Amino acid sequence: QFATELSLDVMGYCLLLSLGGSDGGGQRRSGTKMGGLNTEQWLASLETFTGAFYKKFPDVELRGILIYLTARFRDGESSELGVLRSLIKTAGGYGFVDYDSTASLSELQLDGRCGSRLLKRETSSFGVVDNINRKASQHLRAVLQGGDLGVMMILLLSQMRLKILYTKAGSGTEHV
């Protein structure tokens, strides 16, 4: 509310640096501890904050963080998948990204999710409907559809799925 556009862009840049894990000198963060926190806990908090930040301030440049995520997915790194999920779910307003929320729904409730807000409220949410920032959702969609960024991300995610299912860290392949 009281932040200038420049300060919001600087915050977006700081989020990108935090995700990249460098200290400014090109050194990557360690995977064990960072300031007393486990890296998983820290990354989960950063994911939540990133989604909420881009929902609250939809005019902040989003393309840089999505290009970073695409580069990480191209390298086969899956640790930032939660950031993409948080961006799509929170900033984009697409709650179906969480498999937990739709896995336990009945067939009637799934059909109701295809309708209007009122139908969603009546069939699955029981009166609780998420507050969606339409501008943030449209901006995220425009960035993903502009150029080939969204298509490239989908292809990389589909390739990564096989690696996640069948590769165990440190060893060859392991069939699950």
Phi, psi and chi 1 to 4 in degrees:
 res  aa     phi    psi   chi1   chi2   chi3   chi4
   1 GLN       -  -45.4  178.5  179.2   -7.3      -
   2 PHE  -104.2   11.5  -60.1  108.4      -      -
   3 ALA   -96.2  143.0      -      -      -      -
   4 THR   -81.3  166.3   63.9      -      -      -
   5 GLU   -62.6  -37.0  -69.9 -178.9   19.7      -
   6 LEU   -64.5  -43.1  177.3   64.1      -      -
   7 SER   -66.6  -33.8   63.5      -      -      -
   8 LEU   -69.1  -38.6  -67.1  174.8      -      -
   9 ASP   -65.7  -36.6  -77.5  -21.3      -      -
  10 VAL   -65.0  -38.3  168.0      -      -      -
  11 MET   -64.3  -41.4 -175.7   64.5 -179.7      -
  12 GLY   -61.5  -39.2      -      -      -      -
  13 TYR   -65.7  -39.7  176.1   74.3      -      -
  14 CYS   -65.9  -36.7  -70.0      -      -      -
  15 LEU   -62.6  -41.3  -81.3  172.5      -      -
  16 LEU   -64.6  -41.0 -170.3   56.8      -      -
  17 LEU   -64.8  -38.9  -81.6 -177.8      -      -
  18 SER   -65.5  -39.4  -64.9      -      -      -
  19 LEU   -67.0  -40.1  -83.8  174.2      -      -
  20 GLY   -66.5  -24.4      -      -      -      -
  21 GLY    75.5   13.9      -      -      -      -
  22 SER   -93.7  156.4   67.7      -      -      -
  23 ASP   -96.8   16.4   57.7    0.3      -      -
  24 GLY    97.5  -23.7      -      -      -      -
  25 GLY  -101.7    7.5      -      -      -      -
  26 GLY    91.5    1.5      -      -      -      -
  27 GLN   -82.5  131.6  -63.0  -68.1  -33.1      -
  28 ARG   -80.5  154.4  -59.3  -87.0  -50.8  156.6
  29 ARG   -74.3  155.4   66.8  175.4  171.1  -97.9
  30 SER   -79.6  156.2   68.6      -      -      -
  31 GLY   -88.7   -2.7      -      -      -      -
  32 THR   -96.9  -66.9   54.1      -      -      -
  33 LYS  -133.5  150.0  -68.1  -88.9 -172.4 -176.3
  34 MET  -148.2  102.3 -166.2  173.3   79.6      -
  35 GLY    65.1   31.2      -      -      -      -
  36 GLY    89.9   -4.1      -      -      -      -
  37 LEU  -107.5  146.8  -75.0  176.3      -      -
  38 ASN   -68.4  148.1  -72.7  -27.3      -      -
  39 THR   -63.0  -34.2  -55.0      -      -      -
  40 GLU   -65.4  -42.3  -67.5   82.8   16.5      -
  41 GLN   -65.2  -42.5  -66.3  170.6  -24.2      -
  42 TRP   -64.3  -44.0  173.6   80.6      -      -
  43 LEU   -66.9  -36.8 -169.2   57.0      -      -
  44 ALA   -64.1  -40.4      -      -      -      -
  45 SER   -66.9  -39.6  -61.4      -      -      -
  46 LEU   -66.2  -37.2 -171.5   62.2      -      -
  47 GLU   -60.9  -47.8  -67.9  166.4    4.3      -
  48 THR   -62.3  -44.4  -55.1      -      -      -
  49 PHE   -64.6  -40.4  178.8   75.7      -      -
  50 THR   -61.9  -46.1  -58.8      -      -      -
  51 GLY   -62.3  -43.9      -      -      -      -
  52 ALA   -67.3  -36.7      -      -      -      -
  53 PHE   -64.5  -47.6  176.2   74.7      -      -
  54 TYR   -73.9  -19.2  -78.2  104.1      -      -
  55 LYS   -76.0  -42.5  178.8 -178.9  179.1 -179.2
  56 LYS   -71.1  -37.4  176.2   78.3  173.6  166.1
  57 PHE  -123.2   80.4  -56.4  107.4      -      -
  58 PRO   -71.5  -13.2   23.7  -30.3      -      -
  59 ASP   -84.1   -5.9  -66.6  -32.3      -      -
  60 VAL   -71.4  142.5  176.6      -      -      -
  61 GLU   -58.6  122.3  179.4   61.0   36.5      -
  62 LEU  -106.2  -20.8 -175.1   61.3      -      -
  63 ARG   -62.2  -37.2 -172.3  166.2  174.2   79.5
  64 GLY   -61.4  -44.6      -      -      -      -
  65 ILE   -70.3  -34.1 -160.9  164.0      -      -
  66 LEU   -71.0  -35.8  -69.7  173.8      -      -
  67 ILE   -67.0  -39.6  -71.0  173.4      -      -
  68 TYR   -60.3  -46.1  167.3   76.5      -      -
  69 LEU   -62.4  -39.4  -70.0  173.8      -      -
  70 THR   -62.2  -42.1  -55.9      -      -      -
  71 ALA   -64.6  -38.9      -      -      -      -
  72 ARG   -66.7  -39.3  -65.9  -70.5  -73.8  170.2
  73 PHE   -67.7  -35.4  -63.2  157.2      -      -
  74 ARG   -64.2  -34.0 -172.8 -179.8  -54.4  122.1
  75 ASP   -78.6   -3.6  -65.7  -20.1      -      -
  76 GLY    86.8    9.5      -      -      -      -
  77 GLU   -84.2  128.5  -65.2  -67.9  -32.8      -
  78 SER  -111.2    5.5   61.0      -      -      -
  79 SER   -69.9  -21.3   58.6      -      -      -
  80 GLU   -97.5   14.4  -80.5   92.0   -0.8      -
  81 LEU   -60.5  -34.3  -84.7  171.4      -      -
  82 GLY   -64.9  -30.8      -      -      -      -
  83 VAL   -66.5  -44.3  175.8      -      -      -
  84 LEU   -62.9  -43.1  179.1   63.3      -      -
  85 ARG   -60.1  -43.2 -172.7 -162.9   71.4 -156.1
  86 SER   -66.0  -39.7  178.8      -      -      -
  87 LEU   -63.0  -44.9  -78.5  172.5      -      -
  88 ILE   -69.8  -40.8  -67.6  172.9      -      -
  89 LYS   -74.8  -50.9  179.7 -176.5  175.4 -167.8
  90 THR   -84.0  -55.4  -52.0      -      -      -
  91 ALA   -73.8  -38.4      -      -      -      -
  92 GLY   -82.0  -20.7      -      -      -      -
  93 GLY    79.3   18.6      -      -      -      -
  94 TYR  -101.1   88.8  -60.7  103.2      -      -
  95 GLY   -70.8  -12.7      -      -      -      -
  96 PHE   -71.6   -5.6   63.6   84.5      -      -
  97 VAL   -63.3  -35.4  174.7      -      -      -
  98 ASP   -76.5  118.0  -84.0  -18.7      -      -
  99 TYR   -68.2  -23.8   63.3   89.7      -      -
 100 ASP   -63.6  -37.3  -64.4  -21.5      -      -
 101 SER   -71.3  -28.3   62.7      -      -      -
 102 THR  -104.6  -11.5   57.1      -      -      -
 103 ALA   -68.3  -31.4      -      -      -      -
 104 SER   -99.8    9.0   60.8      -      -      -
 105 LEU   -82.4  147.0  -65.0  178.8      -      -
 106 SER   -78.2  172.9   69.1      -      -      -
 107 GLU   -62.7  -39.2 -171.1   67.9   32.3      -
 108 LEU   -63.9  -41.6  178.1   66.2      -      -
 109 GLN   -67.4  -38.1  -70.6  171.9  -33.0      -
 110 LEU   -64.3  -40.3  -75.8  174.9      -      -
 111 ASP   -64.3  -36.4  -71.0  -18.9      -      -
 112 GLY   -68.3  -27.0      -      -      -      -
 113 ARG   -68.1  -16.6  -61.5  -72.4  -67.7 -179.8
 114 CYS   -82.7   -9.2  -60.7      -      -      -
 115 GLY   -97.4 -156.9      -      -      -      -
 116 SER   -75.3 -179.6   67.2      -      -      -
 117 ARG   -62.5  -40.3 -103.5 -175.0  138.3  170.1
 118 LEU   -64.4  -42.0  179.0   62.4      -      -
 119 LEU   -66.1  -39.5 -171.3   57.1      -      -
 120 LYS   -61.1  -42.7  -73.0  179.4 -169.4  176.9
 121 ARG   -63.3  -41.5 -177.7 -179.9  -59.7  131.8
 122 GLU   -74.3  -32.3  -66.9  -64.0  -35.2      -
 123 THR   -96.7  -32.7   57.2      -      -      -
 124 SER  -132.7  -33.2   62.9      -      -      -
 125 SER   -90.5  -12.6  -61.6      -      -      -
 126 PHE    54.3   46.8  -54.6  110.5      -      -
 127 GLY    94.2   -9.8      -      -      -      -
 128 VAL  -105.8  114.2  179.2      -      -      -
 129 VAL  -119.2  134.2  177.4      -      -      -
 130 ASP   -63.0  142.7  -65.4  -26.0      -      -
 131 ASN   -86.0  111.4 -170.2    8.1      -      -
 132 ILE  -102.2  133.4  -63.4  170.5      -      -
 133 ASN   -88.6  103.6 -174.8  -18.5      -      -
 134 ARG   -61.9  -37.2 -171.9  175.5  -58.8  -94.9
 135 LYS   -66.4  -41.7 -172.1  174.5 -179.3 -178.8
 136 ALA   -65.3  -39.5      -      -      -      -
 137 SER   -64.3  -44.3  176.9      -      -      -
 138 GLN   -66.9  -36.8  -70.3  171.7  -13.7      -
 139 HIS   -67.2  -43.5 -177.9   64.2      -      -
 140 LEU   -62.5  -43.3  178.2   64.2      -      -
 141 ARG   -63.1  -41.8 -174.3  179.8  -49.0  134.0
 142 ALA   -64.5  -40.5      -      -      -      -
 143 VAL   -67.6  -41.8  170.1      -      -      -
 144 LEU   -69.7  -33.6  -74.9  172.5      -      -
 145 GLN   -85.1  -20.5  -70.4  176.3  -15.4      -
 146 GLY   -74.0  133.5      -      -      -      -
 147 GLY    68.2 -145.8      -      -      -      -
 148 ASP  -116.7   20.2  -68.3  -27.5      -      -
 149 LEU   -63.2  -47.3 -170.9   60.3      -      -
 150 GLY   -65.8  -42.1      -      -      -      -
 151 VAL   -65.8  -42.6  173.6      -      -      -
 152 MET   -62.4  -39.7 -167.9  176.1   -4.4      -
 153 MET   -66.6  -40.1 -149.7  174.0 -105.5      -
 154 ILE   -64.0  -42.8  -71.6  172.7      -      -
 155 LEU   -63.9  -43.2  -70.8  173.3      -      -
 156 LEU   -65.7  -37.4  -69.9  170.2      -      -
 157 LEU   -66.6  -37.7  -71.8  172.8      -      -
 158 SER   -69.2  -35.4   65.2      -      -      -
 159 GLN   -69.7  -36.0  -68.7  171.5   -3.3      -
 160 MET   -69.0  -28.8 -171.0 -175.2  -55.1      -
 161 ARG   -58.7  -42.8 -178.7  175.7 -179.2 -143.3
 162 LEU   -64.7  -38.8  -67.6  173.8      -      -
 163 LYS   -66.7  -39.3  -68.0  177.9 -174.3  176.6
 164 ILE   -68.5  -39.8  -68.1  172.3      -      -
 165 LEU   -72.1  -35.2  -72.8  176.3      -      -
 166 TYR  -116.4   -0.1  -63.9  110.5      -      -
 167 THR  -116.5  130.3  -55.4      -      -      -
 168 LYS  -104.1  135.6 -174.4  175.9 -179.2 -179.5
 169 ALA   -59.1  130.6      -      -      -      -
 170 GLY    90.3  -17.3      -      -      -      -
 171 SER  -127.0 -178.2   65.4      -      -      -
 172 GLY   -66.9 -129.0      -      -      -      -
 173 THR  -104.7  147.8   58.6      -      -      -
 174 GLU  -136.0  122.0  177.2 -178.8  -51.4      -
 175 HIS   -83.4  128.0  -63.6  -74.2      -      -
 176 VAL   -88.4      - -179.5      -      -      -
